[in-house]
């Protein structure tokens, strides 16, 4: 009997290793759970190791939880029939995409939302964190100018669209690589998309910029998320001394495969 029990336990352990999703889910860093909604925020271990960054992300995440909990409560009050199968399900994950020059930390913020509509939805946004200043920043310090419709932003959006067309071709979705789907991309930091510093084959450097788009942003829902890559060389004429310092190398071979 003891041998049989040991065999069962061994088999369970093997399954948990082979299928990590069957193992225990990570414990949320913040959660709201009631009859209207179950919503949670998760920080990856690298974020937790940076106390100021973790505090910043968690504070934002908790506001997001409270906002959605309030909306769920209001929705149940107005349309209780939509909650007959349970409450809404929301999740936000913060994860580090790259650390450049041991200073600039790119964070991906992935959201999942299920409000019992036609299908669940997702969103993606980004944070650029300056470890030296312990605050969020933009990519402005890396470029000589970033004015709306200026030369830098025009070059950037042109490169983004070129990259998206390549990605769509890979997915056999060239029919949606049209101006109609790219009309919301404008030569403006606020309208070009959520940006991160891409990792590089050169230690401590960034190989360029990656722009992250949720479903519906640059294609129909069925196509999912897109990531556009702009190599630093295409923006070289517009770099500040700090930009020239942090950019270099090439995009690692597997990086594109790891993105949605």
VOPAGU-2260 file (C-alpha; in pm, 1 decimal, decimal comma):
REM VOPAGU-2260
SITE   aa  ch    i         X         Y         Z
SITE  UNK   A    0       0,0       0,0       0,0
SITE  UNK   A    1     284,6     236,1      88,3
SITE  UNK   A    2     449,4     163,1    -248,4
SITE  UNK   A    3     122,3     238,7    -426,3
SITE  UNK   A    4      82,7     570,0    -243,0
SITE  UNK   A    5     437,3     670,8    -328,0
SITE  UNK   A    6     373,4     588,7    -693,1
SITE  UNK   A    7      61,8     808,5    -694,6
SITE  UNK   A    8     243,9    1098,7    -530,9
SITE  UNK   A    9     527,7    1063,5    -779,3
SITE  UNK   A   10     283,2    1067,3   -1070,3
SITE  UNK   A   11     113,4    1382,2    -936,5
SITE  UNK   A   12     450,4    1555,7    -900,1
SITE  UNK   A   13     544,6    1457,3   -1254,9
SITE  UNK   A   14     217,9    1597,7   -1392,3
SITE  UNK   A   15     266,3    1925,5   -1200,9
SITE  UNK   A   16     614,7    1963,0   -1350,3
SITE  UNK   A   17     504,0    1875,9   -1703,1
SITE  UNK   A   18     197,6    2097,5   -1681,1
SITE  UNK   A   19     279,4    2403,5   -1468,1
SITE  UNK   A   20     -72,6    2537,9   -1511,7
SITE  UNK   A   21    -194,4    2246,3   -1298,2
SITE  UNK   A   22      37,1    2348,1   -1016,7
SITE  UNK   A   23     -66,4    2610,0    -761,3
SITE  UNK   A   24    -146,5    2948,2    -914,7
SITE  UNK   A   25      66,2    3238,6    -792,4
SITE  UNK   A   26     -82,0    3420,2    -496,0
SITE  UNK   A   27    -222,6    3761,6    -593,4
SITE  UNK   A   28     -54,2    4067,7    -446,5
SITE  UNK   A   29    -392,3    4237,4    -417,5
SITE  UNK   A   30    -742,4    4099,1    -460,3
SITE  UNK   A   31   -1108,6    4194,0    -439,5
SITE  UNK   A   32   -1359,8    3910,1    -427,1
SITE  UNK   A   33   -1732,3    3946,4    -375,6
SITE  UNK   A   34   -2054,9    3843,3    -548,7
SITE  UNK   A   35   -2001,1    4109,2    -817,8
SITE  UNK   A   36   -1639,4    4054,4    -912,2
SITE  UNK   A   37   -1322,8    3857,0    -854,1
SITE  UNK   A   38   -1027,7    4076,6    -946,7
SITE  UNK   A   39    -659,6    4039,1    -871,1
SITE  UNK   A   40    -323,7    4203,8    -930,6
SITE  UNK   A   41       0,0    4007,4    -968,6
SITE  UNK   A   42     357,5    4137,6    -967,7
SITE  UNK   A   43     638,2    3923,4   -1104,0
SITE  UNK   A   44     928,6    3837,1    -874,6
SITE  UNK   A   45    1168,8    4082,4   -1039,4
SITE  UNK   A   46     929,3    4369,3    -970,2
SITE  UNK   A   47     886,0    4256,4    -609,7
SITE  UNK   A   48    1263,6    4270,9    -569,9
SITE  UNK   A   49    1253,9    4646,4    -644,1
SITE  UNK   A   50    1059,3    4797,6    -352,8
SITE  UNK   A   51     984,6    5143,4    -504,3
SITE  UNK   A   52     873,4    4993,5    -837,2
SITE  UNK   A   53     663,1    4730,4    -661,7
SITE  UNK   A   54     493,4    4995,9    -447,7
SITE  UNK   A   55     419,7    5209,1    -753,5
SITE  UNK   A   56     268,5    4920,1    -950,7
SITE  UNK   A   57      68,7    4793,0    -655,3
SITE  UNK   A   58     -78,1    5135,2    -579,9
SITE  UNK   A   59    -191,8    5168,3    -940,7
SITE  UNK   A   60    -321,9    4812,0    -940,3
SITE  UNK   A   61    -530,4    4864,7    -628,1
SITE  UNK   A   62    -694,7    5173,1    -782,3
SITE  UNK   A   63    -778,4    4958,6   -1084,4
SITE  UNK   A   64    -935,1    4694,9    -857,9
SITE  UNK   A   65   -1146,6    4952,9    -675,7
SITE  UNK   A   66   -1263,0    5113,2   -1001,0
SITE  UNK   A   67   -1374,3    4784,5   -1154,1
SITE  UNK   A   68   -1537,4    4666,6    -831,1
SITE  UNK   A   69   -1745,1    4985,6    -824,2
SITE  UNK   A   70   -1841,4    4941,3   -1190,3
SITE  UNK   A   71   -1939,0    4578,0   -1131,3
SITE  UNK   A   72   -2159,4    4673,3    -836,8
SITE  UNK   A   73   -2330,7    4942,3   -1044,8
SITE  UNK   A   74   -2377,3    4702,0   -1337,2
SITE  UNK   A   75   -2539,1    4436,9   -1114,0
SITE  UNK   A   76   -2776,2    4696,6    -971,1
SITE  UNK   A   77   -2879,3    4808,9   -1319,7
SITE  UNK   A   78   -2881,8    4470,8   -1500,3
SITE  UNK   A   79   -2882,2    4183,6   -1247,1
SITE  UNK   A   80   -2967,0    3928,2   -1517,5
SITE  UNK   A   81   -2612,4    3954,5   -1654,3
SITE  UNK   A   82   -2476,0    3818,8   -1324,2
SITE  UNK   A   83   -2685,3    3500,7   -1310,4
SITE  UNK   A   84   -2375,7    3294,6   -1398,9
SITE  UNK   A   85   -2152,3    3471,7   -1148,0
SITE  UNK   A   86   -1955,8    3792,5   -1115,8
SITE  UNK   A   87   -1701,5    3956,4   -1342,3
SITE  UNK   A   88   -1347,6    3820,8   -1361,2
SITE  UNK   A   89   -1054,1    4062,9   -1389,8
SITE  UNK   A   90    -677,3    4017,0   -1368,1
SITE  UNK   A   91    -382,1    4253,3   -1406,5
SITE  UNK   A   92     -24,1    4126,2   -1435,1
SITE  UNK   A   93     288,7    4341,2   -1410,7
SITE  UNK   A   94     606,9    4188,5   -1556,1
SITE  UNK   A   95     951,8    4320,7   -1642,7
SITE  UNK   A   96    1034,8    4315,6   -2012,4
SITE  UNK   A   97    1386,4    4461,8   -1999,4
SITE  UNK   A   98    1635,9    4644,2   -1779,8
SITE  UNK   A   99    1869,4    4875,0   -1972,2
SITE  UNK   A  100    2189,8    5033,3   -1841,7
SITE  UNK   A  101    2089,8    4901,4   -1497,1
SITE  UNK   A  102    1860,0    5200,7   -1481,4
SITE  UNK   A  103    1566,0    5195,6   -1722,6
SITE  UNK   A  104    1309,8    4924,9   -1648,0
SITE  UNK   A  105    1040,3    4844,1   -1904,5
SITE  UNK   A  106     729,0    4690,3   -1752,1
SITE  UNK   A  107     441,2    4522,1   -1933,6
SITE  UNK   A  108      96,6    4562,6   -1780,3
SITE  UNK   A  109    -139,4    4294,7   -1911,0
SITE  UNK   A  110    -510,7    4306,1   -1829,4
SITE  UNK   A  111    -775,0    4035,1   -1866,6
SITE  UNK   A  112   -1143,9    4124,4   -1839,0
SITE  UNK   A  113   -1451,6    3902,0   -1849,7
SITE  UNK   A  114   -1781,4    4086,5   -1805,5
SITE  UNK   A  115   -1993,3    3806,5   -1957,6
SITE  UNK   A  116   -2004,1    3974,7   -2296,6
SITE  UNK   A  117   -1959,2    3798,5   -2630,8
SITE  UNK   A  118   -1604,8    3705,0   -2524,3
SITE  UNK   A  119   -1344,8    3803,8   -2265,2
SITE  UNK   A  120   -1113,6    4087,9   -2362,4
SITE  UNK   A  121    -756,8    4190,7   -2290,3
SITE  UNK   A  122    -550,9    4506,2   -2283,9
SITE  UNK   A  123    -182,3    4586,8   -2267,5
SITE  UNK   A  124       2,0    4895,1   -2154,0
SITE  UNK   A  125     355,8    4974,3   -2047,1
SITE  UNK   A  126     557,3    5155,5   -1783,4
SITE  UNK   A  127     909,4    5293,1   -1823,2
SITE  UNK   A  128    1067,5    5319,4   -1479,0
SITE  UNK   A  129    1382,8    5514,0   -1395,5
SITE  UNK   A  130    1554,3    5331,6   -1107,4
SITE  UNK   A  131    1788,0    5626,4   -1039,5
SITE  UNK   A  132    1501,9    5874,3   -1003,4
SITE  UNK   A  133    1252,5    5614,6    -869,2
SITE  UNK   A  134     976,2    5741,4   -1094,8
SITE  UNK   A  135     797,7    5676,4   -1421,9
SITE  UNK   A  136     936,9    5849,7   -1728,3
SITE  UNK   A  137     875,5    5861,8   -2102,5
SITE  UNK   A  138    1118,7    5793,3   -2387,9
SITE  UNK   A  139    1170,1    6169,4   -2436,5
SITE  UNK   A  140    1518,5    6178,6   -2273,9
SITE  UNK   A  141    1651,3    5950,2   -2548,4
SITE  UNK   A  142    1556,0    6173,6   -2843,0
SITE  UNK   A  143    1649,4    6527,0   -2939,8
SITE  UNK   A  144    1286,1    6615,4   -3004,9
SITE  UNK   A  145     954,1    6432,9   -2978,5
SITE  UNK   A  146     708,7    6700,4   -3090,1
SITE  UNK   A  147     379,3    6590,1   -3241,6
SITE  UNK   A  148     423,5    6557,6   -3619,2
SITE  UNK   A  149     796,3    6628,4   -3577,7
SITE  UNK   A  150    1067,9    6438,3   -3765,5
SITE  UNK   A  151    1133,5    6187,8   -3484,9
SITE  UNK   A  152     771,6    6088,5   -3442,5
SITE  UNK   A  153     711,1    6072,4   -3816,7
SITE  UNK   A  154    1007,9    5837,8   -3859,5
SITE  UNK   A  155     889,3    5632,4   -3562,3
SITE  UNK   A  156     531,0    5583,4   -3680,9
SITE  UNK   A  157     651,4    5498,0   -4031,0
SITE  UNK   A  158     876,1    5226,1   -3885,4
SITE  UNK   A  159     593,9    5098,0   -3661,2
SITE  UNK   A  160     355,5    5055,4   -3954,2
SITE  UNK   A  161     625,0    4881,1   -4159,6
SITE  UNK   A  162     683,4    4638,1   -3871,9
SITE  UNK   A  163     311,1    4573,0   -3824,8
SITE  UNK   A  164     274,1    4490,3   -4194,3
SITE  UNK   A  165     551,5    4232,6   -4159,7
SITE  UNK   A  166     383,0    4081,8   -3853,3
SITE  UNK   A  167      48,0    4065,8   -4031,0
SITE  UNK   A  168     208,0    3889,1   -4327,2
SITE  UNK   A  169     351,6    3627,6   -4089,3
SITE  UNK   A  170      -1,0    3562,5   -3959,7
SITE  UNK   A  171    -154,9    3551,8   -4308,6
SITE  UNK   A  172    -348,2    3865,1   -4214,8
SITE  UNK   A  173    -220,2    4095,9   -4489,1
SITE  UNK   A  174    -578,9    4187,0   -4580,3
SITE  UNK   A  175    -598,2    4393,4   -4259,1
SITE  UNK   A  176    -261,6    4566,5   -4316,1
SITE  UNK   A  177    -448,4    4872,9   -4436,2
SITE  UNK   A  178    -462,9    5243,7   -4359,7
SITE  UNK   A  179    -804,8    5186,7   -4207,6
SITE  UNK   A  180    -657,1    4968,9   -3930,5
SITE  UNK   A  181    -359,4    5202,4   -3880,4
SITE  UNK   A  182    -557,4    5526,7   -3879,1
SITE  UNK   A  183    -531,4    5569,7   -3502,0
SITE  UNK   A  184    -150,1    5553,6   -3510,2
SITE  UNK   A  185     -31,4    5912,2   -3520,7
SITE  UNK   A  186     314,3    6073,9   -3498,6
SITE  UNK   A  187     262,9    6161,3   -3134,2
SITE  UNK   A  188     395,4    5996,4   -2817,4
SITE  UNK   A  189      38,4    5977,9   -2689,0
SITE  UNK   A  190    -102,3    5816,9   -3004,0
SITE  UNK   A  191     167,9    5586,9   -3135,6
SITE  UNK   A  192     117,8    5305,0   -2885,0
SITE  UNK   A  193     249,8    5167,6   -2556,0
SITE  UNK   A  194     627,7    5144,9   -2578,3
SITE  UNK   A  195     906,6    4945,2   -2414,1
SITE  UNK   A  196    1282,8    4930,8   -2456,2
SITE  UNK   A  197    1356,2    4606,6   -2637,7
SITE  UNK   A  198    1628,1    4378,1   -2499,3
SITE  UNK   A  199    1955,9    4348,1   -2688,4
SITE  UNK   A  200    2228,9    4100,7   -2768,4
SITE  UNK   A  201    2462,6    4357,6   -2612,5
SITE  UNK   A  202    2457,3    4353,2   -2232,4
SITE  UNK   A  203    2305,3    4663,1   -2073,9
SITE  UNK   A  204    2181,1    4799,7   -2406,5
SITE  UNK   A  205    1847,8    4820,0   -2586,7
SITE  UNK   A  206    1812,2    4706,5   -2946,8
SITE  UNK   A  207    1530,4    4952,4   -3015,2
SITE  UNK   A  208    1168,1    5014,9   -2927,0
SITE  UNK   A  209     879,6    4769,2   -2911,4
SITE  UNK   A  210     523,0    4897,5   -2934,9
SITE  UNK   A  211     245,5    4685,1   -2784,1
SITE  UNK   A  212    -111,7    4681,1   -2916,6
SITE  UNK   A  213    -413,4    4504,4   -2763,2
SITE  UNK   A  214    -686,2    4334,0   -2969,6
SITE  UNK   A  215    -884,5    4577,7   -3185,8
SITE  UNK   A  216    -607,5    4842,1   -3181,0
SITE  UNK   A  217    -450,0    4758,6   -3517,8
SITE  UNK   A  218    -653,7    4455,0   -3621,8
SITE  UNK   A  219    -974,6    4263,2   -3549,0
SITE  UNK   A  220   -1018,8    4080,4   -3219,4
SITE  UNK   A  221    -940,5    3741,9   -3375,8
SITE  UNK   A  222    -586,3    3855,9   -3460,3
SITE  UNK   A  223    -506,2    3920,2   -3093,4
SITE  UNK   A  224    -224,6    4142,9   -2973,7
SITE  UNK   A  225      50,3    4282,7   -3192,5
SITE  UNK   A  226     404,3    4393,4   -3113,3
SITE  UNK   A  227     590,8    4622,6   -3354,4
SITE  UNK   A  228     969,6    4643,8   -3336,3
SITE  UNK   A  229    1164,6    4954,9   -3438,8
SITE  UNK   A  230    1543,4    4897,7   -3446,1
SITE  UNK   A  231    1750,2    5170,3   -3287,5
SITE  UNK   A  232    1949,8    5223,8   -3607,8
SITE  UNK   A  233    1642,3    5364,0   -3784,6
SITE  UNK   A  234    1618,0    5633,6   -3514,9
SITE  UNK   A  235    1991,5    5701,4   -3484,5
SITE  UNK   A  236    1974,2    6055,6   -3635,6
SITE  UNK   A  237    1738,9    6162,0   -3355,7
SITE  UNK   A  238    1921,6    6025,1   -3050,1
SITE  UNK   A  239    2043,1    6237,4   -2760,6
SITE  UNK   A  240    2376,7    6148,6   -2595,2
SITE  UNK   A  241    2179,7    5940,5   -2343,1
SITE  UNK   A  242    1997,3    5767,1   -2625,4
SITE  UNK   A  243    2325,1    5691,1   -2800,2
SITE  UNK   A  244    2456,5    5551,0   -2470,7
SITE  UNK   A  245    2174,6    5305,8   -2406,6
SITE  UNK   A  246    2100,3    5178,9   -2757,4
SITE  UNK   A  247    2311,9    4916,7   -2927,7
SITE  UNK   A  248    2330,3    4557,7   -3042,3
SITE  UNK   A  249    2052,7    4360,2   -3208,6
SITE  UNK   A  250    1720,8    4214,3   -3103,5
SITE  UNK   A  251    1776,2    3871,0   -2945,7
SITE  UNK   A  252    1670,2    3588,4   -3173,0
SITE  UNK   A  253    1394,2    3459,8   -2946,8
SITE  UNK   A  254    1249,5    3793,7   -2841,3
SITE  UNK   A  255     994,0    3816,1   -3120,5
SITE  UNK   A  256     873,1    3463,6   -3041,0
SITE  UNK   A  257     819,4    3551,6   -2675,3
SITE  UNK   A  258     590,4    3844,7   -2757,2
SITE  UNK   A  259     219,4    3789,3   -2837,8
